[in-house]
């Protein structure tokens, strides 16, 4: 989960390929098979101990030669090849025969390399690393990424009489100064002004977090408050972007008294903070304060991504202490069972974790910029090369987009906390094993949490694969599995979650046991999806109904935030969320 964990340097790679493509002889080499199945691929196979079956390689080679021959015949006959890739969808690629041929040749070579990676015989984790490394190389090689081979950028250069190049260079220099690619017009947004604007007050703060209590908008509220614990790896306002797509606002409108943890963006003062601190001083303290202010014996606990891992650990610690403060638990795109972590597995192995422990385990900060770069690398065409083409090659200014503004507002992580998390979850998958881990002085058993659970996964999530999110249903509330719910939404890690009910977009799937029947145990993920029913629109109303079911009776909405002990400190969104990592 670090940009320097075997990650390619995009600027270095781009420079190398720009130099190569400026040499006509390099084009000839680019179209040949030997250049595509040697070098990096051979080195990766040798280093990993994996191998490629000679028969499989020969089949791939023959298929490639056949397609390359047909492509060459089309070129000689003047036939423009079809380009079924959105990177080459503009008319300029079709109107310039050499550009169309170069794009088609690239796609052919890319398919060949990808097929080779898929055909490699290796253990799953090593196979994933090889596939990921090849995909990074393939994406970087696209002729759309370089001015010398991008007819769109060349056409704009001519039309603007060089102004697009001047602007592109200025954009690139500006991004080099701030150390990251601009994905949005960041001047268009300000936290507290037009993002993170739901009315409320900070009612508690310590060195690790501020607790926000949001202002009710209904005359009555559910007696059981909702406590939201977002991930500490990014800012909380992904849950409160703007009124029309704010999950916080929606929860308030549904009659919930909403409390939310706003994590501090760690600096050197927090460089020694541990996972235990995030659980004890963070989530457990937030539960305590929420109960004290609301006067309720229990809370509806909520965790998103890493926040879900933290709050689940906290509830297990409290259960070990004889406390059961959750009326329900909601987990959105959360990992508790780290058996299947998707593409993030490529960044975590014993060597890399040991290196992080040596450099950060005793104290230090994992820079938010490195984390952001890593997550961008998971979708390089969308989050890296797309902006290289638009911002630098064409000289465009990035548009104003609230979600991408949030995406660039990264957070640091304390080294000890980060290292504990990597080793005990991603590497060793110990959290799911009852009693294996001790956190805040207590043995952790997720099965001891006595609360019904609402688990949400996103079907196209590349960070928390939906079947990995679903695995939580087998770990939580095992004595009463019928009380648990799993809902699967369309789209990815963020877009699937932030899917406002008012927009009536996308869809979601459910597979609930018929009323009157008792579920013996959770279905397998494959069995669940095979029997699931698709529904149009957002899954938010399903969640709202779950909260209402476990919200207790309706009571008069609180007239003011906090209480005599915990008074309002400052208006939401508070100071902590405004501190930037860069």
C-alpha positions as CSV (number, residue, x, y, z in Angstrom):
1,X,0.0,0.0,0.0
2,X,3.0,2.3,-0.6
3,X,3.8,3.9,-3.9
4,X,7.4,2.8,-3.5
5,X,6.6,-0.9,-3.0
6,X,7.8,-2.2,-6.4
7,X,5.8,0.6,-8.2
8,X,7.0,2.0,-11.5
9,X,7.9,5.7,-11.6
10,X,5.4,7.1,-14.1
11,X,7.5,10.1,-15.0
12,X,10.6,8.0,-15.6
13,X,8.7,5.5,-17.6
14,X,7.0,8.2,-19.6
15,X,10.4,9.8,-20.4
16,X,11.8,6.5,-21.5
17,X,8.9,5.8,-23.8
18,X,8.9,9.3,-25.2
19,X,12.6,8.9,-26.1
20,X,11.9,5.5,-27.6
21,X,9.0,6.6,-29.7
22,X,11.0,9.6,-31.1
23,X,13.3,7.1,-32.9
24,X,11.7,5.6,-36.1
25,X,13.7,2.4,-35.7
26,X,12.1,1.9,-32.3
27,X,8.7,1.7,-34.0
28,X,9.9,-1.4,-36.0
29,X,11.1,-3.1,-32.9
30,X,7.9,-2.3,-31.1
31,X,5.9,-4.3,-33.7
32,X,8.0,-7.5,-33.3
33,X,7.3,-10.4,-31.0
34,X,10.8,-10.8,-29.5
35,X,10.7,-7.3,-28.0
36,X,7.4,-8.2,-26.3
37,X,8.1,-11.6,-24.7
38,X,11.7,-10.9,-23.4
39,X,13.2,-8.4,-21.0
40,X,10.8,-7.4,-18.2
41,X,8.6,-10.4,-18.5
42,X,11.5,-12.9,-18.5
43,X,13.0,-11.1,-15.5
44,X,9.8,-11.3,-13.6
45,X,9.3,-14.9,-14.3
46,X,12.9,-15.7,-13.3
47,X,12.7,-13.7,-10.0
48,X,9.3,-15.1,-8.9
49,X,10.1,-18.7,-9.7
50,X,7.0,-18.8,-12.0
51,X,7.1,-20.3,-15.5
52,X,5.2,-20.3,-18.7
53,X,4.3,-23.5,-20.4
54,X,6.1,-23.7,-23.8
55,X,3.0,-25.0,-25.5
56,X,1.0,-22.1,-24.2
57,X,3.7,-19.6,-25.2
58,X,3.8,-21.1,-28.7
59,X,0.0,-20.9,-29.0
60,X,0.1,-17.2,-28.0
61,X,3.0,-16.5,-30.4
62,X,1.1,-18.1,-33.3
63,X,-2.0,-16.2,-32.5
64,X,0.0,-13.0,-32.3
65,X,1.8,-13.6,-35.6
66,X,-1.5,-14.3,-37.4
67,X,-3.1,-11.1,-36.1
68,X,0.0,-9.1,-36.8
69,X,0.1,-10.3,-40.3
70,X,-3.6,-9.4,-40.9
71,X,-2.9,-5.9,-39.4
72,X,0.0,-5.4,-41.7
73,X,-2.0,-6.4,-44.7
74,X,-4.7,-3.9,-43.8
75,X,-2.1,-1.2,-43.4
76,X,-0.6,-2.0,-46.9
77,X,-4.1,-2.0,-48.4
78,X,-5.0,1.3,-46.8
79,X,-7.7,-0.2,-44.6
80,X,-8.1,1.6,-41.3
81,X,-8.1,-0.8,-38.4
82,X,-11.0,-0.8,-35.9
83,X,-10.0,0.6,-32.5
84,X,-12.3,-0.7,-29.8
85,X,-10.7,1.2,-26.9
86,X,-12.0,4.5,-25.5
87,X,-8.5,5.9,-25.4
88,X,-8.6,6.0,-29.2
89,X,-12.2,6.9,-29.7
90,X,-11.7,10.4,-31.1
91,X,-11.9,11.0,-34.8
92,X,-8.3,12.0,-35.0
93,X,-7.1,8.4,-34.5
94,X,-9.2,7.2,-37.4
95,X,-8.4,10.1,-39.7
96,X,-4.6,9.6,-39.5
97,X,-3.7,6.1,-40.9
98,X,-0.3,5.9,-39.1
99,X,-1.9,6.9,-35.8
100,X,-4.6,4.3,-36.3
101,X,-2.0,1.7,-37.2
102,X,0.2,2.6,-34.2
103,X,-2.8,2.3,-31.8
104,X,-3.9,-1.0,-33.3
105,X,-0.4,-2.3,-33.1
106,X,-0.2,-1.2,-29.4
107,X,-3.5,-2.9,-28.6
108,X,-2.3,-6.1,-30.3
109,X,1.0,-6.1,-28.4
110,X,-0.8,-5.2,-25.1
111,X,-3.2,-8.1,-25.6
112,X,-0.2,-10.4,-26.2
113,X,1.6,-9.3,-23.1
114,X,-1.5,-9.5,-21.0
115,X,-2.3,-13.0,-22.3
116,X,1.3,-14.0,-21.4
117,X,0.8,-12.8,-17.9
118,X,-2.5,-14.6,-17.6
119,X,-0.9,-17.8,-18.8
120,X,1.9,-17.8,-16.3
121,X,1.9,-20.7,-13.9
122,X,2.6,-19.3,-10.4
123,X,1.0,-19.2,-6.9
124,X,-1.9,-16.8,-6.8
125,X,-0.1,-14.0,-5.0
126,X,2.9,-14.1,-7.4
127,X,0.6,-14.4,-10.4
128,X,-1.2,-11.3,-9.2
129,X,2.1,-9.4,-8.9
130,X,3.2,-10.4,-12.4
131,X,-0.2,-9.5,-13.9
132,X,-0.2,-6.1,-12.1
133,X,3.4,-5.2,-13.2
134,X,2.6,-6.2,-16.8
135,X,-0.6,-4.1,-16.8
136,X,1.3,-1.1,-15.4
137,X,3.8,-1.4,-18.2
138,X,1.1,-2.0,-20.9
139,X,-0.9,1.1,-19.7
140,X,2.2,3.3,-19.7
141,X,3.1,2.2,-23.3
142,X,0.0,3.6,-24.8
143,X,0.7,5.9,-27.8
144,X,-2.1,8.2,-26.4
145,X,0.3,9.1,-23.5
146,X,2.9,10.9,-25.7
147,X,2.8,14.0,-27.8
148,X,4.8,12.4,-30.6
149,X,2.2,9.7,-31.1
150,X,-1.1,11.3,-30.0
151,X,-2.9,12.9,-33.0
152,X,-5.5,14.6,-30.8
153,X,-2.8,16.5,-28.9
154,X,-1.0,17.3,-32.2
155,X,-4.2,18.6,-33.7
156,X,-4.8,20.9,-30.8
157,X,-1.2,22.1,-30.9
158,X,-1.8,23.2,-34.5
159,X,-5.2,24.7,-33.8
160,X,-4.0,26.7,-30.8
161,X,-0.7,27.7,-32.5
162,X,1.3,26.2,-29.8
163,X,-0.7,27.6,-26.8
164,X,-1.8,24.1,-25.7
165,X,1.8,23.0,-25.4
166,X,2.6,26.1,-23.4
167,X,-0.3,25.5,-21.1
168,X,0.5,21.8,-20.8
169,X,4.1,22.5,-19.8
170,X,2.8,25.0,-17.2
171,X,0.4,22.4,-15.8
172,X,3.1,19.8,-15.6
173,X,5.5,22.2,-13.8
174,X,2.8,23.2,-11.4
175,X,2.1,19.5,-10.6
176,X,5.8,18.7,-10.2
177,X,6.0,21.5,-7.6
178,X,3.2,20.0,-5.6
179,X,4.3,16.4,-6.2
180,X,1.1,15.0,-7.7
181,X,-1.1,15.1,-10.8
182,X,-4.1,17.5,-10.6
183,X,-7.3,15.6,-11.1
184,X,-9.7,18.4,-10.3
185,X,-9.8,22.2,-10.2
186,X,-9.0,22.4,-6.5
187,X,-9.6,26.1,-6.4
188,X,-13.3,25.4,-6.9
189,X,-13.7,23.8,-3.5
190,X,-13.1,24.6,0.1
191,X,-13.9,22.3,3.1
192,X,-16.7,23.8,5.1
193,X,-17.8,26.2,2.3
194,X,-19.1,23.9,-0.5
195,X,-18.0,20.4,0.7
196,X,-18.6,19.0,4.2
197,X,-21.4,21.5,4.7
198,X,-23.9,19.5,6.8
199,X,-24.8,21.7,9.8
200,X,-23.5,20.5,13.1
201,X,-20.9,21.0,15.9
202,X,-17.8,19.5,17.2
203,X,-18.8,18.3,20.7
204,X,-15.5,16.5,21.7
205,X,-11.9,16.4,20.7
206,X,-8.7,14.7,21.8
207,X,-5.3,14.3,20.1
208,X,-6.6,11.8,17.6
209,X,-10.1,12.9,16.5
210,X,-12.9,15.3,16.7
211,X,-16.5,14.1,17.3
212,X,-19.2,15.9,15.2
213,X,-22.8,15.9,16.2
214,X,-25.0,16.9,13.3
215,X,-28.1,19.1,13.6
216,X,-31.4,17.3,13.3
217,X,-33.8,18.2,10.6
218,X,-36.8,16.2,11.8
219,X,-39.0,16.9,14.8
220,X,-38.4,13.4,16.2
221,X,-35.4,11.1,16.0
222,X,-34.7,7.5,16.7
223,X,-33.7,7.0,20.3
224,X,-30.5,5.1,19.3
225,X,-28.0,7.5,17.8
226,X,-25.9,6.6,14.8
227,X,-22.1,6.8,15.2
228,X,-20.2,6.9,11.9
229,X,-16.5,5.9,11.8
230,X,-14.9,6.8,8.5
231,X,-11.5,5.5,7.3
232,X,-8.5,7.2,8.7
233,X,-6.7,6.8,5.4
234,X,-8.8,9.6,3.9
235,X,-10.9,12.6,5.0
236,X,-14.4,11.9,6.4
237,X,-16.2,14.2,4.0
238,X,-16.5,11.6,1.3
239,X,-19.6,10.9,3.4
240,X,-20.6,14.6,3.2
241,X,-19.5,16.0,-0.1
242,X,-22.4,18.2,-1.1
243,X,-26.1,18.2,0.0
244,X,-27.3,16.2,-3.0
245,X,-24.8,13.3,-2.5
246,X,-24.2,13.4,1.2
247,X,-24.7,10.1,3.1
248,X,-24.5,12.1,6.4
249,X,-27.3,14.4,5.3
250,X,-29.4,11.5,4.2
251,X,-29.0,9.7,7.5
252,X,-30.1,12.9,9.3
253,X,-33.1,13.3,7.1
254,X,-34.1,9.7,8.0
255,X,-34.5,10.7,11.6
256,X,-31.1,9.7,13.0
257,X,-29.1,11.7,15.5
258,X,-25.8,11.4,13.7
259,X,-22.3,11.6,15.3
260,X,-19.2,11.3,13.2
261,X,-15.5,10.8,13.9
262,X,-13.2,13.3,12.1
263,X,-9.7,11.8,12.3
264,X,-6.8,14.1,12.8
265,X,-4.3,14.3,9.9
266,X,-1.3,12.9,11.7
267,X,1.9,15.0,12.0
268,X,5.1,14.3,13.9
269,X,3.3,14.6,17.2
270,X,1.4,11.5,16.3
271,X,4.3,9.6,14.7
272,X,4.2,7.0,17.5
273,X,0.5,6.3,17.5
274,X,-0.5,2.6,17.4
275,X,-3.5,0.6,16.2
276,X,-4.4,0.2,19.9
277,X,-4.6,4.0,20.1
278,X,-7.0,4.2,17.1
279,X,-9.2,1.6,18.8
280,X,-9.0,2.8,22.4
281,X,-8.5,6.6,22.1
282,X,-10.4,6.7,18.9
283,X,-13.4,4.4,18.3
284,X,-14.0,3.4,21.9
285,X,-13.8,6.9,23.2
286,X,-16.2,8.0,20.4
287,X,-18.7,5.4,21.5
288,X,-18.4,6.5,25.1
289,X,-19.0,10.2,24.3
290,X,-21.9,9.4,21.9
291,X,-23.7,7.4,24.6
292,X,-23.1,10.1,27.2
293,X,-24.5,12.9,25.0
294,X,-27.4,11.0,23.7
295,X,-28.3,9.3,26.9
296,X,-28.8,6.0,25.0
297,X,-27.4,2.8,26.3
298,X,-26.4,1.7,22.8
299,X,-25.4,3.1,19.5
300,X,-25.9,2.1,15.9
301,X,-22.3,1.7,14.9
302,X,-21.1,2.4,11.4
303,X,-17.7,1.8,9.7
304,X,-16.6,2.6,6.2
305,X,-13.5,0.7,4.8
306,X,-10.7,0.9,7.3
307,X,-13.1,2.6,9.7
308,X,-15.2,-0.5,9.7
309,X,-12.1,-2.6,10.7
310,X,-11.4,-0.2,13.5
311,X,-14.9,0.0,14.9
312,X,-15.4,-3.8,14.6
313,X,-12.1,-4.3,16.6
314,X,-13.3,-1.7,19.1
315,X,-16.6,-3.6,19.6
316,X,-14.8,-6.9,20.0
317,X,-12.5,-5.3,22.6
318,X,-15.5,-4.0,24.5
319,X,-17.2,-7.4,24.3
320,X,-14.1,-8.9,25.9
321,X,-14.6,-6.4,28.7
322,X,-18.2,-7.4,29.2
323,X,-19.8,-4.5,27.3
324,X,-22.1,-4.7,24.3
325,X,-22.7,-1.0,23.3
326,X,-23.9,-1.6,19.7
327,X,-27.6,-1.9,18.8
328,X,-26.4,-2.7,15.3
329,X,-23.3,-2.6,13.2
330,X,-23.1,-1.3,9.6
331,X,-20.0,-2.1,7.5
332,X,-19.5,-0.5,4.1
333,X,-16.8,-2.0,1.8
334,X,-14.9,-3.3,4.9
335,X,-12.4,-6.1,5.2
336,X,-12.4,-8.3,8.4
337,X,-11.3,-11.4,6.6
338,X,-8.3,-10.5,4.5
339,X,-8.0,-13.8,2.6
340,X,-8.9,-12.2,-0.7
341,X,-7.8,-8.6,-0.9
342,X,-7.7,-8.1,-4.7
343,X,-4.9,-6.2,-6.4
344,X,-3.7,-4.7,-3.1
345,X,-2.0,-8.0,-2.5
346,X,0.8,-7.0,-4.8
347,X,2.0,-4.4,-2.3
348,X,2.1,-6.7,0.7
349,X,4.6,-9.5,1.3
350,X,7.0,-10.4,4.1
351,X,9.9,-8.4,2.6
352,X,7.9,-5.2,2.1
353,X,6.2,-5.4,5.5
354,X,9.5,-6.1,7.3
355,X,11.0,-3.1,5.5
356,X,8.2,-0.8,6.7
357,X,8.6,-2.2,10.2
358,X,12.3,-1.3,10.1
359,X,11.7,2.2,8.9
360,X,8.4,3.1,10.5
361,X,7.5,0.5,13.1
362,X,9.2,2.4,15.9
363,X,7.8,5.8,14.9
364,X,7.4,8.0,11.8
365,X,4.8,8.9,9.3
366,X,3.5,7.1,6.2
367,X,3.0,10.0,3.8
368,X,-0.4,10.5,2.5
369,X,1.0,11.4,-0.9
370,X,2.5,8.0,-1.3
371,X,-0.7,6.3,-0.3
372,X,-2.6,8.4,-2.8
373,X,-0.1,7.6,-5.6
374,X,-0.5,3.9,-4.9
375,X,-4.3,4.0,-5.1
376,X,-4.1,6.0,-8.3
377,X,-1.8,3.3,-9.7
378,X,-4.6,0.7,-9.2
379,X,-6.5,2.4,-12.0
380,X,-3.7,4.2,-13.9
381,X,-5.6,4.8,-17.1
382,X,-8.4,6.6,-15.2
383,X,-6.3,8.3,-12.5
384,X,-2.9,8.9,-14.0
385,X,-2.6,8.7,-17.8
386,X,-6.0,10.3,-18.5
387,X,-4.7,13.5,-16.8
388,X,-1.3,13.3,-18.5
389,X,-3.1,13.3,-21.8
390,X,-5.6,16.0,-20.9
391,X,-3.6,18.3,-18.7
392,X,-0.1,18.1,-20.2
393,X,-0.4,17.0,-23.8
394,X,-3.5,19.0,-24.6
395,X,-3.1,21.8,-22.1
396,X,-6.6,21.5,-20.6
397,X,-7.5,22.6,-17.1
398,X,-9.0,19.8,-15.0
399,X,-12.7,20.3,-14.3
400,X,-14.2,20.9,-10.9
401,X,-15.2,17.6,-9.4
402,X,-15.9,17.2,-5.7
403,X,-15.1,13.5,-5.5
404,X,-11.7,14.0,-7.1
405,X,-11.0,17.1,-5.0
406,X,-11.5,14.8,-2.0
407,X,-9.4,12.1,-3.6
408,X,-6.5,14.5,-3.7
409,X,-6.9,15.6,-0.1
410,X,-4.8,12.8,1.4
411,X,-3.9,12.0,4.9
412,X,-0.8,10.6,6.6
413,X,-0.7,7.5,8.8
414,X,1.3,6.9,11.9
415,X,4.1,4.4,11.1
416,X,3.4,2.0,14.1
417,X,-0.3,1.9,13.3
418,X,0.3,1.3,9.6
419,X,2.8,-1.5,10.2
420,X,0.5,-3.3,12.7
421,X,-2.3,-3.1,10.2
422,X,-0.2,-4.4,7.3
423,X,1.2,-7.4,9.2
424,X,-1.8,-8.5,11.2
425,X,-4.5,-8.1,8.5
426,X,-3.2,-8.0,5.0
427,X,-0.2,-10.2,5.5
428,X,-1.2,-12.7,8.2
429,X,-5.0,-12.4,8.2
430,X,-5.1,-12.7,12.0
431,X,-8.0,-10.5,12.8
432,X,-10.6,-13.1,11.9
433,X,-9.1,-15.7,14.2
434,X,-10.8,-15.6,17.6
435,X,-8.3,-14.7,20.3
436,X,-5.2,-14.6,18.1
437,X,-4.7,-10.8,18.5
438,X,-4.6,-8.7,21.6
439,X,-5.7,-5.1,21.2
440,X,-6.0,-2.6,24.0
441,X,-5.3,-5.4,26.5
442,X,-8.1,-7.6,25.3
443,X,-8.2,-10.7,23.1
444,X,-10.2,-10.0,19.9
445,X,-13.0,-12.2,18.9
446,X,-15.2,-10.6,16.3
447,X,-17.8,-13.3,16.9
448,X,-18.4,-12.0,20.4
449,X,-20.0,-8.8,19.1
450,X,-23.7,-9.2,20.0
451,X,-25.4,-7.0,17.3
452,X,-27.2,-7.5,14.0
453,X,-25.0,-6.5,11.1
454,X,-25.7,-4.7,7.8
455,X,-22.8,-5.4,5.4
456,X,-22.5,-3.6,2.1
457,X,-20.1,-4.5,-0.8
458,X,-19.6,-2.9,-4.2
459,X,-19.7,-5.3,-7.2
460,X,-16.8,-3.7,-9.1
461,X,-14.7,-2.8,-6.0
462,X,-10.9,-3.2,-6.7
463,X,-9.9,-2.3,-3.2
464,X,-12.3,-4.4,-1.2
465,X,-13.6,-7.2,-3.5
466,X,-17.3,-7.7,-2.8
467,X,-16.9,-11.4,-1.9
468,X,-14.2,-10.3,0.7
469,X,-16.7,-7.8,2.1
470,X,-19.3,-10.6,2.1
471,X,-17.0,-12.8,4.2
472,X,-17.7,-10.6,7.2
473,X,-21.2,-12.2,7.4
474,X,-19.6,-15.5,8.5
475,X,-17.6,-13.8,11.3
476,X,-20.1,-11.5,12.9
477,X,-23.2,-12.3,15.0
478,X,-22.8,-16.1,14.4
479,X,-25.5,-16.9,17.0
480,X,-28.2,-14.9,15.1
481,X,-27.2,-15.0,11.4
482,X,-30.8,-14.3,10.3
483,X,-30.5,-10.8,11.8
484,X,-27.6,-10.0,9.5
485,X,-28.1,-8.5,6.0
486,X,-25.8,-8.2,3.0
487,X,-26.5,-5.8,0.2
488,X,-24.4,-5.6,-3.0
489,X,-24.3,-2.4,-4.9
490,X,-23.2,-1.6,-8.5
491,X,-20.0,0.2,-9.4
492,X,-16.8,0.6,-7.3
493,X,-15.3,1.3,-3.9
494,X,-16.5,4.9,-3.8
495,X,-19.1,5.4,-6.5
496,X,-21.0,2.4,-5.3
497,X,-21.2,3.8,-1.7
498,X,-22.0,7.4,-2.7
499,X,-25.1,6.6,-4.7
500,X,-27.8,9.0,-3.5
501,X,-31.4,7.7,-3.3
502,X,-32.7,10.8,-5.0
503,X,-30.7,10.2,-8.1
504,X,-32.3,6.8,-8.7
505,X,-29.1,5.6,-10.4
506,X,-27.4,2.2,-10.8
507,X,-28.8,-0.8,-9.0
508,X,-28.2,-3.2,-6.1
509,X,-28.8,-6.9,-5.2
510,X,-30.3,-8.6,-2.2
511,X,-30.8,-12.2,-1.2
512,X,-32.7,-12.3,2.0
513,X,-34.0,-15.5,3.6
514,X,-37.8,-15.8,3.3
515,X,-39.7,-14.7,6.3
516,X,-40.4,-17.4,8.8
517,X,-37.3,-19.4,7.8
518,X,-34.2,-19.6,9.9
519,X,-30.9,-19.4,8.1
520,X,-28.5,-22.1,9.3
521,X,-25.4,-20.3,8.2
522,X,-24.4,-17.7,5.6
523,X,-24.4,-18.9,2.0
524,X,-21.1,-18.9,0.1
525,X,-20.5,-15.7,-1.9
526,X,-21.1,-17.7,-5.2
527,X,-24.4,-19.1,-3.8
528,X,-25.5,-15.7,-2.6
529,X,-25.0,-14.0,-5.9
530,X,-26.6,-16.8,-7.9
531,X,-29.8,-16.4,-5.9
532,X,-29.7,-12.6,-5.6
533,X,-32.4,-10.3,-6.9
534,X,-31.4,-7.0,-8.7
535,X,-33.3,-3.8,-7.8
536,X,-33.1,-0.5,-9.6
537,X,-31.8,2.5,-7.8
538,X,-29.8,3.2,-4.6
539,X,-29.3,0.8,-1.7
540,X,-29.5,3.7,0.8
541,X,-33.2,3.1,1.6
542,X,-32.5,-0.5,2.5
543,X,-29.9,0.7,5.0
544,X,-32.3,3.4,6.3
545,X,-34.9,0.7,7.0
546,X,-32.2,-1.4,8.9
547,X,-31.3,1.6,11.1
548,X,-35.0,2.4,11.8
549,X,-35.5,-1.3,12.8
550,X,-32.7,-1.0,15.4
551,X,-33.2,2.7,16.3
552,X,-35.6,2.2,19.2
553,X,-38.6,4.4,19.7
554,X,-38.9,7.9,18.3
555,X,-38.1,10.8,20.7
556,X,-38.0,14.5,20.5
557,X,-35.0,15.8,18.5
558,X,-32.3,17.4,20.7
559,X,-32.6,21.1,20.8
560,X,-28.8,21.8,21.0
561,X,-25.6,19.8,20.6
562,X,-23.7,18.1,23.3
563,X,-24.6,18.2,27.0
564,X,-23.4,19.8,30.2
565,X,-20.2,17.8,30.1
566,X,-19.5,17.8,26.4
567,X,-20.2,21.3,25.0
568,X,-19.9,22.5,21.5
569,X,-16.3,23.3,20.6
570,X,-16.7,24.8,17.1
571,X,-19.0,24.4,14.1
572,X,-18.7,21.4,11.8
573,X,-16.7,20.3,10.0
574,X,-14.1,21.4,12.5
575,X,-10.4,22.1,12.3
576,X,-9.0,18.6,12.0
577,X,-10.4,17.9,8.6
578,X,-9.0,21.1,7.1
579,X,-5.3,20.1,7.8
580,X,-3.7,18.9,4.6
581,X,-1.0,16.3,4.3
582,X,0.9,18.4,1.8
